[in-house]
Structures are given as structure tokens and as C-alpha cells.
């Protein structure tokens, strides 16, 4: 971790439980928001450029072969 990040992490670590909950909830909300934005973009792209099921299946098989050879 970066030095500044280490300092922030130490500050969070030393907070009371209730204050940590607030910070973690805000972090979770931010992550959820970014994930929803990403999914919205994927859905928009899929509507504009549909991908055939056979192509997806081939890509999945390629990834499986790489990981499970």
C-alpha cells in the first residue's frame, strides 16, 4: 500500500466500531454504484451490438482451457 494509504488504514483501524461501520457502508455504496454503472454500460452495449450465444460459448471454452488446461 502507498504510505498515505497506510496512514488512512491505521486511522480506520483505530476507530470505534460504529464509526468503522459508517466508513465501510459508504465504501460499499460507492462500489455498488460503480458496479451498477458498469452493468448499465454492458447492457447498453449488448442492446446495440448483440452477441451470438455460440461466440460466448467459444470464449468461455477458451478461458476454461487456459485455466484448467
C-alpha positions in Angstrom: 0.0 0.0 0.0 1.0 3.6 -0.5 2.4 5.4 2.5 -0.7 7.7 2.7 -3.0 4.7 2.3 -1.2 3.0 5.2 -1.8 6.1 7.4 -5.5 6.1 6.5 -5.8 2.4 7.2 -4.2 2.9 10.6 -6.7 5.7 11.4 -9.6 3.5 10.3 -8.3 0.6 12.3 -8.2 2.7 15.5 -11.8 4.0 15.1 -14.6 2.7 17.3 -16.8 0.0 15.7 -19.7 2.3 14.9 -17.5 4.8 13.0 -15.9 2.0 11.1 -19.4 0.8 10.1 -20.2 4.3 8.6 -17.0 4.3 6.6 -17.5 0.7 5.4 -21.1 1.4 4.4 -20.0 4.5 2.4 -17.3 2.4 0.7 -19.9 -0.3 -0.1 -22.3 2.2 -1.5 -19.6 3.6 -3.8 -18.6 0.1 -5.0 -22.2 -0.8 -5.7 -22.7 2.5 -7.6 -19.7 1.8 -9.8 -20.8 -1.8 -10.4 -24.3 -0.6 -11.4 -22.8 1.9 -13.8 -20.6 -0.8 -15.3 -23.6 -3.2 -15.7 -25.7 -0.4 -17.3 -22.9 0.2 -19.8 -22.7 -3.5 -20.6 -26.5 -3.7 -21.0 -26.5 -0.7 -23.3 -23.7 -2.2 -25.4 -25.5 -5.5 -25.6 -28.6 -3.8 -26.8 -26.7 -2.0 -29.5 -24.4 -4.9 -30.6 -26.0 -8.3 -29.6 -23.5 -11.2 -29.3 -24.5 -14.6 -30.5 -24.6 -17.4 -28.0 -22.1 -19.5 -30.0 -19.5 -16.8 -29.7 -19.9 -16.5 -26.0 -19.7 -20.3 -25.6 -16.5 -20.4 -27.6 -14.9 -17.6 -25.5 -15.9 -19.4 -22.3 -14.3 -22.6 -23.6 -11.1 -20.8 -24.4 -10.9 -19.3 -20.9 -11.6 -22.7 -19.3 -8.9 -24.3 -21.3 -6.4 -21.6 -20.3 -7.3 -22.1 -16.6 -7.9 -25.8 -16.4 -5.8 -26.9 -19.4 
